[in-house]
Amino acid sequence: MYTRPTISSGKLLIHIVKRIIFFTLYSVIIYFLYHTYEKHRLAIPLSIETILGTAISILLGFRTSAAYERWWEARIIWGSIINESRTLIRQALGFIASGDTKENEVGKLARYQIAWCFSLTSRLRNLPVSPEVKSNLSTEEYASLSDHENVPNAILKFMQGHLSGLYREGKVDSYHYAAMDQTLRAQCDNMGKCERIKNTVFPVFYTFFTQTAIIIFALLLPFSLVAKVGAYMVLITGIVVGTFSVIEMIAKYLQDPFENRPSDVAMTAISRSIEINLRQMVGASDIPESIKPDKKGILM
């Protein structure tokens, strides 16, 4: 996730430079044909491009808005994960009966929750299970994860088993057990919402027709400008095509917030923040440092 109000122009240009170069050279050819060989029939009314450009602007506006809604929904879900993680440990501290093992029982639940957050991050980004998962589980538990396709779901099972054991031992009464179970259910719902965004492809026809419309517009634009602005149409074509391409690229990146890219929701940093909060709540001494944005202002 970008944390600065601006990003380098080079970062944008690297994604669209080929398209800009192509259409700039293309407009040079149109200008050369028009003025050198006097192919005046090449010119077309500017009104045609005006109508097409307006339609593309509306289409890009809707596409960018829809893509941002997906990104923002993902961020809201991870905000809920933060809240539910704190709630679970707060409930454990208040609901589990006092005794010699209470600190261990609550600490174990906190470690499960930390491992779950990091494992969900890895799963959504299609990455190997992170070291934080291994460090918060026992050797046997970590080894058993190899039998599960969905690691976060397996860790939720560990948490459910732990709570059920506390209930059977009488360390948690039925009312408090139901409340904590509801918190686990909320976390399962959050995981499902993330997977829905991850596995639901942004409508392909929407992307296809937007890109096609931009290309058609870029191909026709030099014909509309060549008779009115002369050589300036080369510069204008490059600027207009570049602007539309940047907006389309932004929408493309926002529509997939879990692809291990700089535009991602900062799940690793959020998971670390949850880890710090939970370890402090249970009185642990090994508190890690929070994750800061890198030199480019990117927080993952």
C-alpha positions, 0 to 999 in steps of 0.5 A: 500500500502506498503511504505517500500522497504522491508516487514517482512519475517513473513508477507510472510511466514504466507501465505505459511507456510502450503504449505511449511510444507506439502511439507517438510514432503512429501519430508521427506517421499520420502527420508525415502522410498528411503534410508530405503526401497531402493525404487530406482525406485522412482528416476526420471531424473532431466531434467524433473523437469528442463523443468517443472520448466522453464515453471512455471517460464515463466508462473509466470513471465507473471502472475506477470506482468499482475497482476502488470499492473492491480495494476499500472493502478489503481494507474494511475487512482487515479492519474488522480482523484487527477488532475481532483479534483484540476482542477474542483475547480481551474475552479470553482474559475476562472469561477464562477462570483464574488459575495457575494455567490461565496465563498459558491458556490465554497466551496460547490462544493469542499465538493461534490468532497471530499465526492465523493472521499471518497465514491468511496474509500468505494465502491471499498473496499466494506465498509460502507460509510465513515464518511467523506461523511456525514460530507461534505453533507447536512442532506437531501443529505446524507439521499437521498444516501440510495436510491442509489446503487452507492453512488459516482454516486449519488454525481456526480449527486449532483455536476451536479445539482449544476453546472446546477443551477449556469449556470441557474442563470448566474453565469457561462457562457456556455463556462465555464460550458461546460469546468467544465462539461467536468471535471465532465465527466472525473471523471465519466470516472475514476470511471468507469475505477476503477469499470472495474478493480474491477468487471473484474475477473482476468482470472480464468484458468490462476490462476488455471493452475499456481497453479496446475503446482506449485503443480505438480512440488513440488510433483515431485521435491523430486523424482528428487533430492533424488538420487543426494543430499540426505537429502538436498533435504528436504531443497531444496524442501522447499526453491523452493516451498516457492519461487514459492509460494511467487511469486504466492502470490504476483501476487494474491495480485497485481491483485486486487488493491481494496480489502481493503488489505495492497497491495491496492492502498492507496485510503484513503490517496489519498482522504485525500490528495485531501481533504487537497488540495481542502480545502486549495484552497477554503480558509477553516480553518478546514484542516485535517492532512494527513494520514501517514503509520502505524508502519508496513509501510502500507498506506491505 
